[in-house]
Amino acid sequence: MPFMTDEHYMQRCIDLARKGQGYVAPNPLVGCVIVHDKKIIGEGFHRQFGGPHAEVNAIDSVKNPNLLPHSTLYVNLEPCCHFGKTPPCTDLIVQKKIKKVVVGCVDPFDSVAGKGIFRLRDHGCEVETGIMKEECLRLNKRFFVYHEKKRPFVILKWAQTADGFIDSLRAPESAIRPTWITTEKLRMLVHKWRSEEASIMVGTETVRKDNPGLNVRDWSGKQPIRVIIDKDLTLPPAVKVLDGSQNTLVFNRQKDEKKKNTSFIKIPFDEMTLRRILNHLHQEGIQSLFVEGGQNLLQGFIDQDIWDEARVFGGPKFFGDGTRAPLIKPSNLSQIIIGKETFYWFRNYLNY
């Protein structure tokens, strides 16, 4: 049964766009469909950074190009009008004489920011905007926060027991491993999340206690850039995060140095440290940051109000004592029961 409404076509754009998650950053997620006589005759999405944009892939998929001047192009984000890795999509739309374009939301990127819509209209194209605007904004929340707040989109993640602990009592570098709070299936979900973000962060004590790899093992996808805080460079060189297997940034107060895939970055350590790190990641084009611990680091992001989402798993286990879970206000909260566990999703933004 063919789609019949603008909302149906825009939802298809959103569904297509999500297929690029983890592959297109720092570009936005974009899907596009082309409709003729209430039937989709072409569709595409932005598959990878540097590759053709969604509009190009959709137009190229149309088997009968003669239908294009009589068709409507739907896209969740304003078409680009500047030369970057690829030519402007607006030029191709004009060249193919597509007379109507339906846009979900405006692109905040300075090189676009309404200019694409203006160019299309200036060439006689009818442009309609705002179809499923909130859903389209939410889809590219990372992209919008990166450009509007000049920092990566920050996601906090932890698991806590029924009595509010994220770890049992363990000394640093203890041979005692932490008791898993969540099931194996939820750990697989976390690895999927890692593959979707540009970078992943932990502090010194988490590395000491858990020796994490901070990679994607139980899912397929790109490896995130590891971001480590090691103020006085006290971590032993044998820890996994210093193995050179993936790009790693180590923020410290002693030296600037690069060793293969590992970069040591010297910064001052004070109340502005986290903001300095976010600013550096922004300058490097890193659009999102997945923070996995420890408690002090997570609480620091919360207390300074420089986070966008918190994804918290609540398990049925009891530790009785240990490291307390971060404290976060239960505003903008959703929750889902997954077997014997609960997933809590906090959002620290209103527009997306």
Solvent accessible surface area in square Angstrom, and as a share of the most:
residue,aa,sasa,rsa
1,M,218,0.97
2,P,65,0.41
3,F,76,0.32
4,M,93,0.42
5,T,59,0.34
6,D,41,0.21
7,E,89,0.40
8,H,87,0.39
9,Y,8,0.03
10,M,0,0.00
11,Q,65,0.29
12,R,64,0.23
13,C,0,0.00
14,I,2,0.01
15,D,58,0.30
16,L,6,0.03
17,A,1,0.01
18,R,133,0.49
19,K,115,0.49
20,G,0,0.00
21,Q,41,0.18
22,G,15,0.15
23,Y,95,0.36
24,V,3,0.02
25,A,42,0.32
26,P,46,0.29
27,N,33,0.17
28,P,20,0.13
29,L,12,0.06
30,V,16,0.09
31,G,0,0.00
32,C,0,0.00
33,V,0,0.00
34,I,0,0.00
35,V,11,0.07
36,H,46,0.21
37,D,113,0.59
38,K,118,0.50
39,K,120,0.51
40,I,53,0.27
41,I,44,0.22
42,G,5,0.05
43,E,60,0.27
44,G,8,0.08
45,F,20,0.08
46,H,5,0.02
47,R,150,0.55
48,Q,110,0.49
49,F,85,0.35
50,G,35,0.34
51,G,9,0.09
52,P,71,0.45
53,H,38,0.17
54,A,0,0.00
55,E,5,0.02
56,V,37,0.21
57,N,33,0.17
58,A,0,0.00
59,I,8,0.04
60,D,105,0.55
61,S,52,0.33
62,V,10,0.05
63,K,199,0.85
64,N,64,0.33
65,P,80,0.50
66,N,117,0.60
67,L,49,0.24
68,L,3,0.02
69,P,42,0.26
70,H,135,0.60
71,S,6,0.04
72,T,25,0.14
73,L,0,0.00
74,Y,12,0.04
75,V,0,0.00
76,N,0,0.00
77,L,4,0.02
78,E,5,0.02
79,P,1,0.00
80,C,13,0.08
81,C,11,0.07
82,H,55,0.25
83,F,155,0.65
84,G,56,0.54
85,K,141,0.60
86,T,23,0.13
87,P,88,0.56
88,P,4,0.03
89,C,1,0.00
90,T,0,0.00
91,D,61,0.32
92,L,35,0.17
93,I,1,0.00
94,V,46,0.26
95,Q,125,0.56
96,K,63,0.27
97,K,130,0.55
98,I,4,0.02
99,K,117,0.50
100,K,57,0.24
101,V,0,0.00
102,V,0,0.00
103,V,0,0.00
104,G,0,0.00
105,C,3,0.02
106,V,70,0.40
107,D,8,0.04
108,P,31,0.20
109,F,69,0.29
110,D,104,0.54
111,S,43,0.28
112,V,1,0.00
113,A,50,0.39
114,G,25,0.24
115,K,106,0.45
116,G,0,0.00
117,I,11,0.06
118,F,143,0.60
119,R,83,0.30
120,L,0,0.00
121,R,129,0.47
122,D,100,0.52
123,H,105,0.47
124,G,58,0.56
125,C,9,0.06
126,E,103,0.46
127,V,12,0.07
128,E,60,0.27
129,T,58,0.33
130,G,38,0.36
131,I,25,0.13
132,M,38,0.17
133,K,108,0.46
134,E,110,0.50
135,E,69,0.31
136,C,0,0.00
137,L,29,0.14
138,R,83,0.30
139,L,15,0.07
140,N,4,0.02
141,K,21,0.09
142,R,27,0.10
143,F,9,0.04
144,F,2,0.01
145,V,1,0.01
146,Y,23,0.09
147,H,31,0.14
148,E,100,0.45
149,K,103,0.44
150,K,108,0.46
151,R,25,0.09
152,P,0,0.00
153,F,0,0.00
154,V,0,0.00
155,I,0,0.00
156,L,0,0.00
157,K,29,0.12
158,W,10,0.04
159,A,19,0.15
160,Q,45,0.20
161,T,3,0.02
162,A,58,0.45
163,D,38,0.19
164,G,16,0.16
165,F,11,0.05
166,I,37,0.19
167,D,15,0.08
168,S,29,0.19
169,L,127,0.63
170,R,23,0.08
171,A,65,0.50
172,P,72,0.45
173,E,109,0.49
174,S,25,0.16
175,A,99,0.77
176,I,114,0.58
177,R,127,0.46
178,P,43,0.27
179,T,71,0.41
180,W,154,0.54
181,I,14,0.07
182,T,17,0.10
183,T,70,0.41
184,E,121,0.54
185,K,167,0.71
186,L,10,0.05
187,R,59,0.22
188,M,81,0.36
189,L,53,0.26
190,V,11,0.06
191,H,10,0.04
192,K,65,0.27
193,W,24,0.08
194,R,21,0.08
195,S,10,0.07
196,E,33,0.15
197,E,9,0.04
198,A,28,0.22
199,S,0,0.00
200,I,0,0.00
201,M,0,0.00
202,V,1,0.00
203,G,10,0.09
204,T,28,0.16
205,E,87,0.39
206,T,20,0.12
207,V,1,0.00
208,R,51,0.19
209,K,38,0.16
210,D,44,0.23
211,N,51,0.26
212,P,24,0.15
213,G,9,0.08
214,L,2,0.01
215,N,34,0.18
216,V,11,0.06
217,R,148,0.54
218,D,69,0.36
219,W,107,0.38
220,S,90,0.58
221,G,31,0.30
222,K,107,0.45
223,Q,85,0.38
224,P,3,0.02
225,I,44,0.22
226,R,1,0.00
227,V,0,0.00
228,I,0,0.00
229,I,22,0.11
230,D,4,0.02
231,K,82,0.35
232,D,52,0.27
233,L,44,0.22
234,T,72,0.42
235,L,13,0.07
236,P,54,0.34
237,P,118,0.74
238,A,93,0.72
239,V,12,0.07
240,K,102,0.43
241,V,0,0.00
242,L,40,0.20
243,D,84,0.44
244,G,24,0.23
245,S,78,0.50
246,Q,16,0.07
247,N,84,0.43
248,T,1,0.01
249,L,23,0.12
250,V,1,0.01
251,F,0,0.00
252,N,0,0.00
253,R,114,0.42
254,Q,99,0.44
255,K,62,0.26
256,D,101,0.52
257,E,64,0.29
258,K,140,0.59
259,K,114,0.48
260,K,184,0.78
261,N,60,0.31
262,T,9,0.05
263,S,21,0.14
264,F,24,0.10
265,I,23,0.12
266,K,109,0.46
267,I,19,0.10
268,P,76,0.48
269,F,51,0.21
270,D,67,0.35
271,E,133,0.59
272,M,83,0.37
273,T,13,0.08
274,L,14,0.07
275,R,98,0.36
276,R,77,0.28
277,I,1,0.00
278,L,4,0.02
279,N,72,0.37
280,H,45,0.20
281,L,0,0.00
282,H,37,0.17
283,Q,130,0.58
284,E,107,0.48
285,G,27,0.26
286,I,10,0.05
287,Q,8,0.03
288,S,3,0.02
289,L,0,0.00
290,F,0,0.00
291,V,0,0.00
292,E,31,0.14
293,G,3,0.03
294,G,20,0.19
295,Q,42,0.19
296,N,130,0.67
297,L,21,0.10
298,L,1,0.01
299,Q,33,0.14
300,G,17,0.16
301,F,0,0.00
302,I,22,0.11
303,D,105,0.55
304,Q,54,0.24
305,D,92,0.48
306,I,7,0.04
307,W,19,0.07
308,D,0,0.00
309,E,0,0.00
310,A,0,0.00
311,R,19,0.07
312,V,4,0.02
313,F,1,0.01
314,G,13,0.13
315,G,5,0.05
316,P,66,0.41
317,K,80,0.34
318,F,149,0.62
319,F,43,0.18
320,G,60,0.58
321,D,78,0.41
322,G,18,0.17
323,T,43,0.25
324,R,141,0.52
325,A,8,0.07
326,P,7,0.04
327,L,143,0.71
328,I,34,0.17
329,K,166,0.71
330,P,102,0.64
331,S,72,0.46
332,N,55,0.28
333,L,65,0.33
334,S,51,0.33
335,Q,104,0.46
336,I,104,0.53
337,I,117,0.59
338,I,65,0.33
339,G,71,0.68
340,K,177,0.75
341,E,8,0.04
342,T,21,0.12
343,F,24,0.10
344,Y,63,0.24
345,W,68,0.24
346,F,16,0.07
347,R,57,0.21
348,N,50,0.26
349,Y,14,0.05
350,L,164,0.82
351,N,111,0.57
352,Y,17,0.07
